[in-house]
Amino acid sequence: MIVRKATPADVPQILQFAKDLATYEKEPDAVVATEADLHAGLFGPDPLVEALIADEGGEALGFAIFYRTFSTWTGKPGFWLDDLYVRPEKRGSGAGKALLTAIAALAVERGYKRLDWWVLDWNEPSIAFYKKLGAKAMDEWTVYRLDGEALKTVAGG
């Protein structure tokens, strides 16, 4: 198995993985992104995110999408891991660890200070996996989101 940078040819698979992840997270209709949206975000003139693919013999086992953040506390960038997904039948193969290892290596290589992500409270297999790697839960933090009409209202519209 190898971990490689995603290419434009991977966009359909990335979109399918995103849909599979949404289904796993009990939100099967939540993905509204299109292939064009993902292509623009990954490979447009001003890419917003990076993606890695865990690949075995030309078969995509899973993917990770991440982007740069900045911490005023450290004064350094970090990465936010937006999605990490491995096909159910390939879980336990080392693909998830290989993807996280590759992102961590990029962060260290670039002088970044941290890698953050969310995990659903009920996702015990992933929580156990992350803890085994040495990740710490940020239990004292609560995630908030503005979207839809609330976002428009706050924006003055």
N, C-alpha and C positions, 0 to 999 in steps of 0.2 A: 504494500500500500504506500502511496505517496500523497503528500499534500501539495497542491499547486495553486497558483493564482487562477482565478476564474477568467474565462475568455468570453467574448461576445457569443460564441457558440453555446455556452453554458446557460444563457439567460432562460430558455424554456425550462430547463431542469431546475434552476434556482426558483423560478416561479412555482413549479410543481412542489418542490420541497417546502416553500413558504406555505402553500395550501395544505400540505400534509401536516406541517407543524401546527397550523391553526386548528386543524381537525383534532390533533392530539391534545391541544390546549382547550378543547371544547368550544371553539369559536369557528366552526366550519365555513361560515359565510363572511368572515371578517376581512379576508384578503380581497381588496378591490384594485390592487396594483395590476398593471398590464406588463407585458413584455417590454413595451416601449418605455414605460416608467422605469423599470429596472435597468434597461439598457442605458437610459439617460443618467441615472444615478450612479451607475458603475463605470460607464465608458464614454459619457458625454464630454463636452469641452471643459467642464468644471466638475469632475467626479466628486460625489458626496460621500461615497462609501467604498470599501474594499471588500472583496469576497475571496474565500479560499474553498477549494473542493478537495475532499478526501476521495481519492481515486484508486481503484484496484483493477488493473487490467483493462482500462478504458471504461469501467463502470463507476459512476458517481455513487459513493456510499453515503455522503452527507456534505453539508456545507456550513460555512460560518460567514456572516456579514457583520462588519464592524466599521467604526469610524473614529476619527480623532476627536478628543475632548480637551478641555483645559481646566486645570485646577489653580485657582488663585492661592490656595493654601500651600501647594508645593511649588508654584510658579512654573510648572512643567505640564506638557501634554500627557494624555493617557489615551486609552482606547475604551470605547463603549462597544460591547458585544451586543448587537441587536438580535441576531438569531444564530442559534447553533442547533443543527438537526442532523440526526443520523437515522437512516432507514431502520425500522424496527428489527428486521431480521439481521442487521449488521451491528446492532448495539452489543457491546462487550467485545467487539473486534479490535478496539484500540483507535477507531476512527475519531471519536469525540476527543479523546486525549490528544491525538496527533493534531487535530485542528486547534485546540486550545494551546498546545505547546508551540505551534507555529505562530500564533498571534502573540503569545508571551515573548517569543524570540524576536519578533518584529519590534515589539515595544522596547525591549532591552537594547536592541541594535540602534534604535532611533533615540535613545535616551529618555523615553517616556517613563513615568513613575508608577502607573497603575493600569489595571484592566478591571472594568466594572461591568455588571450585567444584572438583570432581574431574573428571578425564578419564581414560578407560582408556588404558593405555600403547600399545595397538595402534591406537588411533583417530587415525591420522596426519592425515587431512583436518581433523579438529577441532583437533588440536594446532597445525597450520600456521595455521589460522584464528585461534586465540587468540593465537599469537605475533605474527601480523601486526597485531593490535590493540594489542600492547604488553604482553600478559599475561606473567608470569614463572612458570615451573615452580618449585614448592616441592619440589625433588628430595630435599632432606635430610630430609623428613618422610615417615613411613610411617603409613598409615591403619590403625587397629585398630577392631574392632567386637565388641561382645557382643550376641548375640541368641539366641533359642531357649532351649534348656536351659542353656547357659552363663550367659545373663542371669539366669535363674531361680535358678541355683546361687549366683551372686555376690550376688543379692538375699536370700539366706538361705532359699530355698525349695527 
